[in-house]
């Protein structure tokens, strides 16, 4: 009889306020995926394990804040959980960067399973520091991470995602420096929050989180999406999930202005322009990384031709973005 894998709780880095505890995560069997794995076959096997998950359904999860504050939630049929609760005050528990340390645990261990760890799983939630002068909302794919979404038949996406380890993926040249400058702001001493919002599925959370850590990007909440149902039709008034998540950020922090960063290859130019229209005076600037696709670049240039509501830069190089941000007073 096969030995079953130990249980784990993957707590996604999330965001909230001093009065709102907003937590996401997933309960799974621990497949022990090596994010530095080498070799095509082993990388493919790791990729298969990311998507062929053994989720823990309808499990009660306990969340500990501080020494004696406990909150509870339950996983759904896919092992995901969401805890969105109004609380008294979380300020005493955050560090200087605004991070709240959390401890997750299974409230009732499955009697048929032995949790081979000590049933304590760390997590973090960001409450933007009062020293922040603005926030940054950034895409990941082809914005800070070479993905290949505009390649023919998306073949580069397959190679980069499934045949390259997270530790070997390369960021766009100069991107970590740019993001750290934005994080520190115009005084060089700020703690401006960075939110990474991607169209990638939650299955890639640890992969992307490790990439950001490995390449010295500022730590920030990572917001991904659930897999869409196959063959599902878009309803009237459909809004991309990324757009919904950015709206949630804008409404969670109504007094915070934002810099939006994306790429010119997919939907970012259209989403960002619509957000700037819907939330006037909330968007400080839009940065769109150029992609190697003439037709898409031409469309984006036409979209923003004579646009003056918000500063927009089609970014040919990160050095160009840094100069623009410095001239506009975003960075030191």
N, C-alpha and C positions, 0 to 999 in steps of 0.2 A: 504494500500500500504506500502511495506517494506521501511524502511529508509535506504538509501544507505550509505556505509562506506565512511569516508573521504579519500582523496587522499594522497599519500605519495611518496617520492623519496628515494630509498635506494641507497646511494652512496657507492660503494665498496671501501675499502682502496686499493689504487693502487700505482704505482711507475712511476717515470719519470726522467727527467733531468732538469737542469736550462733552457734548450732551448726547451724542449719537454713536452707538457701537454698531459698526457695519462690517460684518465678517463673512468671508467666503472660504470654502475649502472642499476637500473631498476625502472620503474614507475608502482606503483601498488595501489590497494585499500588497506587501512590499516585494517588488520584483527585483530589487537590488540592481537598478540600472546604473552602469558606469558611464558618467558623462564625459570621461576622457578616453572612452573605448576607441581602439584602432582596429582596422581590418574590415573590409567590406561586408563579409558575412556577419560578423559580430555586430556591426553597426545596423545592419538590416534587422537582425534579431532584436536589438534594443528598440528600434523603431516600431517593430511589431508589438513589443511588450508595452510601449506607450499607448497604443491604440486598442490593444486587446486586453483591457484592464479587468481585474476581478474586484469589482466594487463591493463595498459593504452597505447593503441596503437597509433602510429604516433603523439605523443605529442611533442611539441617543448619545449626543456629544456634550461634554461639560467644558466650559471655558472659564479659566481662572484669571482674574485681574487683581494684581497686588497679592496680599496674603489671604484675604478672606472674602473676596467678591466673586460670586459664581453665577454664570449664566448658562442656559441650556438651549440646545437646538436638536434637530433630527435630520438625518440624511434622507434623500429621496430615493427613488427606484434606481438611480444611476450613481448613487453614492455621494452626490453633491449636497452641501448644506449652505444655508444662508441664515445669518443671524442679524437682524436689523431692529435694534431696540433703543428706546430713549432711556438715558441713564442720568444719574445725579450730576457727577462731575468727574471727568477723567484727567484733568490737568495735573493733579499730584503724581500721576503715574508715568508721565511722558518725560523723555530726555530732552536735551537742548535742541536736538534736530526735529523734535516732535513725534518721535516713535514711541508707541505704547507696546510694551512687551506682554505677551500672552502665553498661557499654557493650555493646550488642548488635551483632552483625554476621553476615552470611551467610558461613559457613565456605568454601563453594565457590560462587562466582558462576556462575549458569547460563550456559553457554557461548553460548546463543542470545540472551542478554539482556545489555545493558550497564547496570550499576547507575549511574545518572546522578548519584547523590550519592556521598559518600566512604565509603559502607559503614560508617558509625558512627551508631548510633541510641541515644539515651540512655534510661535507665530508672532506677527507684528502688524500693527495698524498705525497709519500715519495721521496725525492731527497737525496740520500746517502750523509752523512756528509763527508767533506774533511778529517775529523779525522778518518775515517774508514780505517782499514788496510786490511780487507777482508769482504766478504759477506757470509751469510749462506742461503742455499736453503734447506728447509725441507718439507718432506711429513708430513701428519697429522695422517691418519688412521694407527693404530698399530705402529706408530713411537713415537708419544707423547700422543695419545689418544687410550685407549683400545677399539677396534672396533670388532674384531672377523672375519676378512675377510677370515682367513684360516679355520674357523669352518665348520663342515659338513653342506652343503646346506645353508651356510651363516646365520644360525639361530641366532647366536649371534649379527650379524649386525642388524637384525630386532629388537631384544630386546633392544639393546643399543641405537639405533637411534630413535625408535618410542615409546619405553616404559620407557625411562629414560630422565629426563629433562637435559638441558645443564648445569644447576647449580649443578647437582648431578654426572655428568660424572667425572671420575677420570683420571688424567694424569699418564703416566708411572712414576714409583717411581724415584724421583730426576730429572726429565726432566726440570721443570722450573728453577732449580738451574743451570743446564748445559747450558741452552739457555741464561740465563742472564750473565753467565761467558763469553760465546762466544760473546754476544752483547758488553760487556765491554772490551774484548780483552786482549792482553798481557800486556798492561799498566794499565788495570783496569779503564781507563778513556775514552776509545774509544766509538764510536757510530756505531758499525758494524751493517749493516742492516740485518734483518731476513726476509726472504720471505717464506711464507707458501704456498706450491703448492700441491693441492690435486686432486684426481680423482672424488671427490664428486661433485654433481651438485650445481649450484648457489642457488638453493632453500634452501640449508643448510647454506648459508653464515652467517646469523645472529646467528644461533645456534652455529656454530664453532667460530665465533668472540667472542661471549659471553663466551664460554668455555675458550678461551685463556686469556681473561680479568679476569675471575673469578679465574683462577689458576696462575695468575701473570707471564704469559709468556711475553717476550718483545713484544711490539706492532710492527706489521709488515704487509705489504700488504698480502692479502689472494687471491690466484688465484685458481678458481675452473673451472668447465666446463659446457657447455650446455648439456642437455640431447641428446644422440644420437638418430637419427631417428630409429624407430622400423624396424627390419628386413633389415637394410641397410648393404650392403656388404663392406668389407674393400677393398679399391682399391690397385692396385700394388704400392709398395713403401710406404704403410701406415706407419704413425708415430703416436704414442700415443700422445694425447693432452698434457699430462704432459711434455713430451719431447719437444714439440714445445714451450711450455711456458718457460721452462728452457733455451732453445736456445735464446728466445727473451730476457731473462734477461742477458745472457752472451753477447749478441750483443748490448744491451742497455748500458752496462757498460764494455766496452772493456779493461779498465785499472784496473778492479777489479778482484781479484782472489776469489774463492769460496770454501767453505766447503759444501759437500752434505750429507744430513742425510735422511735415509729412513729405510725400514724394509726388511727382507729377505723373506717375504711371497708372494709378488706379482711380479711386474715388475721392481721395483727400482734397483736391482742389475744389470740387463741387460742395463737399460737406463743409469745408472750412468757410467758404464764401457765404453759404447759407447761414452758418452759425454767427458770422460777423453781422449779417443782416438782422437776425432774430434777437441777438444780444448786443445792441449798440453800445459802444464805449467800453465793452468788456474784453475785446480782443485787441491786444497791443500790436501784434505783428503776426504775419503768416510767412513761414519759410517752407519752400517746396523744393526738395532735392531733385535735380535734373535726372532723367533716366535716358538710356540709350534707345530711344524710340521716337523718330522724327514726327510721326503723325500725332502721337499723344502729346508731345511737347508743343506742337503747333496749336492743338486744341486748347491747351492750358494758357498759352500766350494770348489767344483770342479771348478766352474767358476773362482774363484780367486786364485786357487792353483798356486803357483810360480809367481803370478802377482806382479810386482815391480814398475810399472810406477807411481803409486800414493799410498800413505799410506792408507790401508784399515783395518778397524776393524769390526769384527762381534761382536756386543755388547751384552754381557751377562748381564751386569748391567750398570746403568748410571755412577756409581763410576768408573768403568773401562774406560768409555769414557772420563770422566774428567781427569783421570790420563794420558791417551794417549794424549789428547789435551794439557795438561800442559807440557808433555815431548817434544812435537813438537813445543812448543812456541806459541800456539794459545791463551792461556789464562794465567792469572797471577797465 
